[in-house]
């Protein structure tokens, strides 16, 4: 089943690669670069899945997830990071339903969290 996927990744090459992979998997991905753009996208469209890098130029993936939760999004929420989850555990407090994807990740890791 095709899903609308918001990708928040400030590395343009990685974001576009992820967009290509998700397109090949028959999803409808949209790649943006910043927290500001993520907020606008969350306000303006319904997303089945939101994937955000932890470290963004203007904020964090945790801020993206908090914003989505505040807006009552029913999206599957995923943070990806090269950091260990334990290093930001305090920031994730109250976001128990947010899924974690460690970088580097495989297509199988990605599909397991999305499907």
Chimera marker file (.cmm) of the C-alpha trace (Angstrom):
<marker_set name="trace">
<marker id="1" x="0.000" y="0.000" z="0.000" r="1" g="1" b="0" radius="0.5"/>
<marker id="2" x="1.379" y="3.376" z="-1.005" r="1" g="1" b="0" radius="0.5"/>
<marker id="3" x="2.052" y="5.802" z="1.836" r="1" g="1" b="0" radius="0.5"/>
<marker id="4" x="2.672" y="9.549" z="1.884" r="1" g="1" b="0" radius="0.5"/>
<marker id="5" x="6.103" y="9.896" z="3.500" r="1" g="1" b="0" radius="0.5"/>
<marker id="6" x="7.625" y="13.156" z="4.728" r="1" g="1" b="0" radius="0.5"/>
<marker id="7" x="11.430" y="12.978" z="4.833" r="1" g="1" b="0" radius="0.5"/>
<marker id="8" x="13.128" y="15.667" z="6.946" r="1" g="1" b="0" radius="0.5"/>
<marker id="9" x="16.848" y="15.360" z="6.194" r="1" g="1" b="0" radius="0.5"/>
<marker id="10" x="19.281" y="18.271" z="5.946" r="1" g="1" b="0" radius="0.5"/>
<marker id="11" x="21.796" y="16.247" z="3.913" r="1" g="1" b="0" radius="0.5"/>
<marker id="12" x="20.434" y="16.784" z="0.383" r="1" g="1" b="0" radius="0.5"/>
<marker id="13" x="22.142" y="13.725" z="-1.086" r="1" g="1" b="0" radius="0.5"/>
<marker id="14" x="20.918" y="11.380" z="1.649" r="1" g="1" b="0" radius="0.5"/>
<marker id="15" x="17.419" y="12.847" z="1.536" r="1" g="1" b="0" radius="0.5"/>
<marker id="16" x="17.143" y="12.440" z="-2.225" r="1" g="1" b="0" radius="0.5"/>
<marker id="17" x="18.533" y="8.891" z="-2.023" r="1" g="1" b="0" radius="0.5"/>
<marker id="18" x="15.908" y="8.005" z="0.568" r="1" g="1" b="0" radius="0.5"/>
<marker id="19" x="13.243" y="9.623" z="-1.618" r="1" g="1" b="0" radius="0.5"/>
<marker id="20" x="14.352" y="7.498" z="-4.590" r="1" g="1" b="0" radius="0.5"/>
<marker id="21" x="14.299" y="4.290" z="-2.541" r="1" g="1" b="0" radius="0.5"/>
<marker id="22" x="10.835" y="5.019" z="-1.174" r="1" g="1" b="0" radius="0.5"/>
<marker id="23" x="9.564" y="5.812" z="-4.675" r="1" g="1" b="0" radius="0.5"/>
<marker id="24" x="10.895" y="2.471" z="-5.902" r="1" g="1" b="0" radius="0.5"/>
<marker id="25" x="9.003" y="0.843" z="-3.020" r="1" g="1" b="0" radius="0.5"/>
<marker id="26" x="5.814" y="2.487" z="-4.384" r="1" g="1" b="0" radius="0.5"/>
<marker id="27" x="5.463" y="5.151" z="-1.708" r="1" g="1" b="0" radius="0.5"/>
<marker id="28" x="4.909" y="8.890" z="-2.222" r="1" g="1" b="0" radius="0.5"/>
<marker id="29" x="7.911" y="10.581" z="-0.582" r="1" g="1" b="0" radius="0.5"/>
<marker id="30" x="8.500" y="14.309" z="-0.174" r="1" g="1" b="0" radius="0.5"/>
<marker id="31" x="11.944" y="15.521" z="0.936" r="1" g="1" b="0" radius="0.5"/>
<marker id="32" x="12.524" y="18.738" z="2.859" r="1" g="1" b="0" radius="0.5"/>
<marker id="33" x="15.593" y="20.108" z="4.615" r="1" g="1" b="0" radius="0.5"/>
<marker id="34" x="14.580" y="22.049" z="7.738" r="1" g="1" b="0" radius="0.5"/>
<marker id="35" x="12.451" y="22.057" z="10.875" r="1" g="1" b="0" radius="0.5"/>
<marker id="36" x="10.664" y="25.151" z="9.563" r="1" g="1" b="0" radius="0.5"/>
<marker id="37" x="9.725" y="23.358" z="6.334" r="1" g="1" b="0" radius="0.5"/>
<marker id="38" x="8.657" y="20.294" z="8.336" r="1" g="1" b="0" radius="0.5"/>
<marker id="39" x="6.215" y="22.356" z="10.378" r="1" g="1" b="0" radius="0.5"/>
<marker id="40" x="4.714" y="23.840" z="7.211" r="1" g="1" b="0" radius="0.5"/>
<marker id="41" x="4.435" y="20.400" z="5.599" r="1" g="1" b="0" radius="0.5"/>
<marker id="42" x="2.786" y="18.914" z="8.703" r="1" g="1" b="0" radius="0.5"/>
<marker id="43" x="0.295" y="21.795" z="8.793" r="1" g="1" b="0" radius="0.5"/>
<marker id="44" x="-0.545" y="21.541" z="5.096" r="1" g="1" b="0" radius="0.5"/>
<marker id="45" x="-0.788" y="17.826" z="4.362" r="1" g="1" b="0" radius="0.5"/>
<marker id="46" x="-1.653" y="14.502" z="5.960" r="1" g="1" b="0" radius="0.5"/>
<marker id="47" x="1.368" y="12.177" z="6.182" r="1" g="1" b="0" radius="0.5"/>
<marker id="48" x="1.244" y="8.447" z="6.768" r="1" g="1" b="0" radius="0.5"/>
<marker id="49" x="4.898" y="8.421" z="7.833" r="1" g="1" b="0" radius="0.5"/>
<marker id="50" x="7.275" y="11.154" z="9.009" r="1" g="1" b="0" radius="0.5"/>
<marker id="51" x="10.991" y="10.313" z="8.998" r="1" g="1" b="0" radius="0.5"/>
<marker id="52" x="13.354" y="12.911" z="10.430" r="1" g="1" b="0" radius="0.5"/>
<marker id="53" x="17.072" y="13.029" z="10.924" r="1" g="1" b="0" radius="0.5"/>
<marker id="54" x="17.909" y="13.891" z="14.527" r="1" g="1" b="0" radius="0.5"/>
<marker id="55" x="20.302" y="16.736" z="13.679" r="1" g="1" b="0" radius="0.5"/>
<marker id="56" x="18.836" y="19.465" z="11.494" r="1" g="1" b="0" radius="0.5"/>
<marker id="57" x="20.326" y="22.848" z="10.613" r="1" g="1" b="0" radius="0.5"/>
<marker id="58" x="17.575" y="24.703" z="12.488" r="1" g="1" b="0" radius="0.5"/>
<marker id="59" x="16.535" y="22.196" z="15.150" r="1" g="1" b="0" radius="0.5"/>
<marker id="60" x="16.182" y="18.503" z="15.887" r="1" g="1" b="0" radius="0.5"/>
<marker id="61" x="14.110" y="15.564" z="14.803" r="1" g="1" b="0" radius="0.5"/>
<marker id="62" x="12.672" y="15.478" z="18.316" r="1" g="1" b="0" radius="0.5"/>
<marker id="63" x="11.216" y="18.939" z="17.664" r="1" g="1" b="0" radius="0.5"/>
<marker id="64" x="9.684" y="17.620" z="14.440" r="1" g="1" b="0" radius="0.5"/>
<marker id="65" x="8.123" y="14.695" z="16.339" r="1" g="1" b="0" radius="0.5"/>
<marker id="66" x="6.831" y="16.940" z="19.136" r="1" g="1" b="0" radius="0.5"/>
<marker id="67" x="5.263" y="19.270" z="16.578" r="1" g="1" b="0" radius="0.5"/>
<marker id="68" x="3.557" y="16.352" z="14.838" r="1" g="1" b="0" radius="0.5"/>
<marker id="69" x="2.225" y="15.040" z="18.161" r="1" g="1" b="0" radius="0.5"/>
<marker id="70" x="0.965" y="18.524" z="19.157" r="1" g="1" b="0" radius="0.5"/>
<marker id="71" x="-0.920" y="18.665" z="15.840" r="1" g="1" b="0" radius="0.5"/>
<marker id="72" x="-2.535" y="15.293" z="16.606" r="1" g="1" b="0" radius="0.5"/>
<marker id="73" x="-0.865" y="13.618" z="13.622" r="1" g="1" b="0" radius="0.5"/>
<marker id="74" x="-1.620" y="9.922" z="13.389" r="1" g="1" b="0" radius="0.5"/>
<marker id="75" x="1.528" y="9.381" z="11.335" r="1" g="1" b="0" radius="0.5"/>
<marker id="76" x="4.110" y="6.700" z="11.989" r="1" g="1" b="0" radius="0.5"/>
<marker id="77" x="6.971" y="8.754" z="13.473" r="1" g="1" b="0" radius="0.5"/>
<marker id="78" x="10.610" y="7.756" z="12.911" r="1" g="1" b="0" radius="0.5"/>
<marker id="79" x="13.849" y="9.459" z="13.958" r="1" g="1" b="0" radius="0.5"/>
<marker id="80" x="17.060" y="8.417" z="12.243" r="1" g="1" b="0" radius="0.5"/>
<marker id="81" x="20.466" y="9.225" z="13.641" r="1" g="1" b="0" radius="0.5"/>
<marker id="82" x="24.077" y="8.221" z="13.746" r="1" g="1" b="0" radius="0.5"/>
<marker id="83" x="23.913" y="8.799" z="17.520" r="1" g="1" b="0" radius="0.5"/>
<marker id="84" x="22.867" y="6.079" z="19.928" r="1" g="1" b="0" radius="0.5"/>
<marker id="85" x="19.273" y="6.404" z="21.113" r="1" g="1" b="0" radius="0.5"/>
<marker id="86" x="20.468" y="6.466" z="24.725" r="1" g="1" b="0" radius="0.5"/>
<marker id="87" x="22.340" y="9.730" z="24.053" r="1" g="1" b="0" radius="0.5"/>
<marker id="88" x="19.054" y="11.570" z="23.461" r="1" g="1" b="0" radius="0.5"/>
<marker id="89" x="16.774" y="9.442" z="25.647" r="1" g="1" b="0" radius="0.5"/>
<marker id="90" x="15.859" y="12.408" z="27.866" r="1" g="1" b="0" radius="0.5"/>
<marker id="91" x="14.714" y="14.430" z="24.840" r="1" g="1" b="0" radius="0.5"/>
<marker id="92" x="12.523" y="11.518" z="23.748" r="1" g="1" b="0" radius="0.5"/>
<marker id="93" x="10.721" y="11.439" z="27.098" r="1" g="1" b="0" radius="0.5"/>
<marker id="94" x="6.998" y="11.280" z="26.427" r="1" g="1" b="0" radius="0.5"/>
<marker id="95" x="7.528" y="10.156" z="22.835" r="1" g="1" b="0" radius="0.5"/>
<marker id="96" x="7.503" y="6.420" z="23.518" r="1" g="1" b="0" radius="0.5"/>
<marker id="97" x="5.710" y="5.665" z="20.250" r="1" g="1" b="0" radius="0.5"/>
<marker id="98" x="8.462" y="7.280" z="18.134" r="1" g="1" b="0" radius="0.5"/>
<marker id="99" x="10.444" y="4.635" z="16.292" r="1" g="1" b="0" radius="0.5"/>
<marker id="100" x="14.229" y="4.767" z="16.089" r="1" g="1" b="0" radius="0.5"/>
<marker id="101" x="16.362" y="3.969" z="13.049" r="1" g="1" b="0" radius="0.5"/>
<marker id="102" x="20.143" y="3.984" z="13.529" r="1" g="1" b="0" radius="0.5"/>
<marker id="103" x="22.337" y="5.171" z="10.670" r="1" g="1" b="0" radius="0.5"/>
<marker id="104" x="23.526" y="3.538" z="8.594" r="1" g="1" b="0" radius="0.5"/>
<marker id="105" x="20.348" y="1.593" z="7.943" r="1" g="1" b="0" radius="0.5"/>
<marker id="106" x="19.295" y="-0.874" z="5.284" r="1" g="1" b="0" radius="0.5"/>
<marker id="107" x="16.251" y="-0.970" z="3.030" r="1" g="1" b="0" radius="0.5"/>
<marker id="108" x="14.988" y="-3.842" z="5.199" r="1" g="1" b="0" radius="0.5"/>
<marker id="109" x="15.326" y="-1.663" z="8.325" r="1" g="1" b="0" radius="0.5"/>
<marker id="110" x="13.376" y="1.075" z="6.586" r="1" g="1" b="0" radius="0.5"/>
<marker id="111" x="10.569" y="-1.120" z="5.284" r="1" g="1" b="0" radius="0.5"/>
<marker id="112" x="10.206" y="-2.860" z="8.655" r="1" g="1" b="0" radius="0.5"/>
<marker id="113" x="9.441" y="0.491" z="10.288" r="1" g="1" b="0" radius="0.5"/>
<marker id="114" x="7.204" y="1.862" z="7.533" r="1" g="1" b="0" radius="0.5"/>
<marker id="115" x="5.079" y="-1.182" z="6.699" r="1" g="1" b="0" radius="0.5"/>
<link id1="1" id2="2" r="1" g="1" b="0" radius="0.2"/>
<link id1="2" id2="3" r="1" g="1" b="0" radius="0.2"/>
<link id1="3" id2="4" r="1" g="1" b="0" radius="0.2"/>
<link id1="4" id2="5" r="1" g="1" b="0" radius="0.2"/>
<link id1="5" id2="6" r="1" g="1" b="0" radius="0.2"/>
<link id1="6" id2="7" r="1" g="1" b="0" radius="0.2"/>
<link id1="7" id2="8" r="1" g="1" b="0" radius="0.2"/>
<link id1="8" id2="9" r="1" g="1" b="0" radius="0.2"/>
<link id1="9" id2="10" r="1" g="1" b="0" radius="0.2"/>
<link id1="10" id2="11" r="1" g="1" b="0" radius="0.2"/>
<link id1="11" id2="12" r="1" g="1" b="0" radius="0.2"/>
<link id1="12" id2="13" r="1" g="1" b="0" radius="0.2"/>
<link id1="13" id2="14" r="1" g="1" b="0" radius="0.2"/>
<link id1="14" id2="15" r="1" g="1" b="0" radius="0.2"/>
<link id1="15" id2="16" r="1" g="1" b="0" radius="0.2"/>
<link id1="16" id2="17" r="1" g="1" b="0" radius="0.2"/>
<link id1="17" id2="18" r="1" g="1" b="0" radius="0.2"/>
<link id1="18" id2="19" r="1" g="1" b="0" radius="0.2"/>
<link id1="19" id2="20" r="1" g="1" b="0" radius="0.2"/>
<link id1="20" id2="21" r="1" g="1" b="0" radius="0.2"/>
<link id1="21" id2="22" r="1" g="1" b="0" radius="0.2"/>
<link id1="22" id2="23" r="1" g="1" b="0" radius="0.2"/>
<link id1="23" id2="24" r="1" g="1" b="0" radius="0.2"/>
<link id1="24" id2="25" r="1" g="1" b="0" radius="0.2"/>
<link id1="25" id2="26" r="1" g="1" b="0" radius="0.2"/>
<link id1="26" id2="27" r="1" g="1" b="0" radius="0.2"/>
<link id1="27" id2="28" r="1" g="1" b="0" radius="0.2"/>
<link id1="28" id2="29" r="1" g="1" b="0" radius="0.2"/>
<link id1="29" id2="30" r="1" g="1" b="0" radius="0.2"/>
<link id1="30" id2="31" r="1" g="1" b="0" radius="0.2"/>
<link id1="31" id2="32" r="1" g="1" b="0" radius="0.2"/>
<link id1="32" id2="33" r="1" g="1" b="0" radius="0.2"/>
<link id1="33" id2="34" r="1" g="1" b="0" radius="0.2"/>
<link id1="34" id2="35" r="1" g="1" b="0" radius="0.2"/>
<link id1="35" id2="36" r="1" g="1" b="0" radius="0.2"/>
<link id1="36" id2="37" r="1" g="1" b="0" radius="0.2"/>
<link id1="37" id2="38" r="1" g="1" b="0" radius="0.2"/>
<link id1="38" id2="39" r="1" g="1" b="0" radius="0.2"/>
<link id1="39" id2="40" r="1" g="1" b="0" radius="0.2"/>
<link id1="40" id2="41" r="1" g="1" b="0" radius="0.2"/>
<link id1="41" id2="42" r="1" g="1" b="0" radius="0.2"/>
<link id1="42" id2="43" r="1" g="1" b="0" radius="0.2"/>
<link id1="43" id2="44" r="1" g="1" b="0" radius="0.2"/>
<link id1="44" id2="45" r="1" g="1" b="0" radius="0.2"/>
<link id1="45" id2="46" r="1" g="1" b="0" radius="0.2"/>
<link id1="46" id2="47" r="1" g="1" b="0" radius="0.2"/>
<link id1="47" id2="48" r="1" g="1" b="0" radius="0.2"/>
<link id1="48" id2="49" r="1" g="1" b="0" radius="0.2"/>
<link id1="49" id2="50" r="1" g="1" b="0" radius="0.2"/>
<link id1="50" id2="51" r="1" g="1" b="0" radius="0.2"/>
<link id1="51" id2="52" r="1" g="1" b="0" radius="0.2"/>
<link id1="52" id2="53" r="1" g="1" b="0" radius="0.2"/>
<link id1="53" id2="54" r="1" g="1" b="0" radius="0.2"/>
<link id1="54" id2="55" r="1" g="1" b="0" radius="0.2"/>
<link id1="55" id2="56" r="1" g="1" b="0" radius="0.2"/>
<link id1="56" id2="57" r="1" g="1" b="0" radius="0.2"/>
<link id1="57" id2="58" r="1" g="1" b="0" radius="0.2"/>
<link id1="58" id2="59" r="1" g="1" b="0" radius="0.2"/>
<link id1="59" id2="60" r="1" g="1" b="0" radius="0.2"/>
<link id1="60" id2="61" r="1" g="1" b="0" radius="0.2"/>
<link id1="61" id2="62" r="1" g="1" b="0" radius="0.2"/>
<link id1="62" id2="63" r="1" g="1" b="0" radius="0.2"/>
<link id1="63" id2="64" r="1" g="1" b="0" radius="0.2"/>
<link id1="64" id2="65" r="1" g="1" b="0" radius="0.2"/>
<link id1="65" id2="66" r="1" g="1" b="0" radius="0.2"/>
<link id1="66" id2="67" r="1" g="1" b="0" radius="0.2"/>
<link id1="67" id2="68" r="1" g="1" b="0" radius="0.2"/>
<link id1="68" id2="69" r="1" g="1" b="0" radius="0.2"/>
<link id1="69" id2="70" r="1" g="1" b="0" radius="0.2"/>
<link id1="70" id2="71" r="1" g="1" b="0" radius="0.2"/>
<link id1="71" id2="72" r="1" g="1" b="0" radius="0.2"/>
<link id1="72" id2="73" r="1" g="1" b="0" radius="0.2"/>
<link id1="73" id2="74" r="1" g="1" b="0" radius="0.2"/>
<link id1="74" id2="75" r="1" g="1" b="0" radius="0.2"/>
<link id1="75" id2="76" r="1" g="1" b="0" radius="0.2"/>
<link id1="76" id2="77" r="1" g="1" b="0" radius="0.2"/>
<link id1="77" id2="78" r="1" g="1" b="0" radius="0.2"/>
<link id1="78" id2="79" r="1" g="1" b="0" radius="0.2"/>
<link id1="79" id2="80" r="1" g="1" b="0" radius="0.2"/>
<link id1="80" id2="81" r="1" g="1" b="0" radius="0.2"/>
<link id1="81" id2="82" r="1" g="1" b="0" radius="0.2"/>
<link id1="82" id2="83" r="1" g="1" b="0" radius="0.2"/>
<link id1="83" id2="84" r="1" g="1" b="0" radius="0.2"/>
<link id1="84" id2="85" r="1" g="1" b="0" radius="0.2"/>
<link id1="85" id2="86" r="1" g="1" b="0" radius="0.2"/>
<link id1="86" id2="87" r="1" g="1" b="0" radius="0.2"/>
<link id1="87" id2="88" r="1" g="1" b="0" radius="0.2"/>
<link id1="88" id2="89" r="1" g="1" b="0" radius="0.2"/>
<link id1="89" id2="90" r="1" g="1" b="0" radius="0.2"/>
<link id1="90" id2="91" r="1" g="1" b="0" radius="0.2"/>
<link id1="91" id2="92" r="1" g="1" b="0" radius="0.2"/>
<link id1="92" id2="93" r="1" g="1" b="0" radius="0.2"/>
<link id1="93" id2="94" r="1" g="1" b="0" radius="0.2"/>
<link id1="94" id2="95" r="1" g="1" b="0" radius="0.2"/>
<link id1="95" id2="96" r="1" g="1" b="0" radius="0.2"/>
<link id1="96" id2="97" r="1" g="1" b="0" radius="0.2"/>
<link id1="97" id2="98" r="1" g="1" b="0" radius="0.2"/>
<link id1="98" id2="99" r="1" g="1" b="0" radius="0.2"/>
<link id1="99" id2="100" r="1" g="1" b="0" radius="0.2"/>
<link id1="100" id2="101" r="1" g="1" b="0" radius="0.2"/>
<link id1="101" id2="102" r="1" g="1" b="0" radius="0.2"/>
<link id1="102" id2="103" r="1" g="1" b="0" radius="0.2"/>
<link id1="103" id2="104" r="1" g="1" b="0" radius="0.2"/>
<link id1="104" id2="105" r="1" g="1" b="0" radius="0.2"/>
<link id1="105" id2="106" r="1" g="1" b="0" radius="0.2"/>
<link id1="106" id2="107" r="1" g="1" b="0" radius="0.2"/>
<link id1="107" id2="108" r="1" g="1" b="0" radius="0.2"/>
<link id1="108" id2="109" r="1" g="1" b="0" radius="0.2"/>
<link id1="109" id2="110" r="1" g="1" b="0" radius="0.2"/>
<link id1="110" id2="111" r="1" g="1" b="0" radius="0.2"/>
<link id1="111" id2="112" r="1" g="1" b="0" radius="0.2"/>
<link id1="112" id2="113" r="1" g="1" b="0" radius="0.2"/>
<link id1="113" id2="114" r="1" g="1" b="0" radius="0.2"/>
<link id1="114" id2="115" r="1" g="1" b="0" radius="0.2"/>
</marker_set>
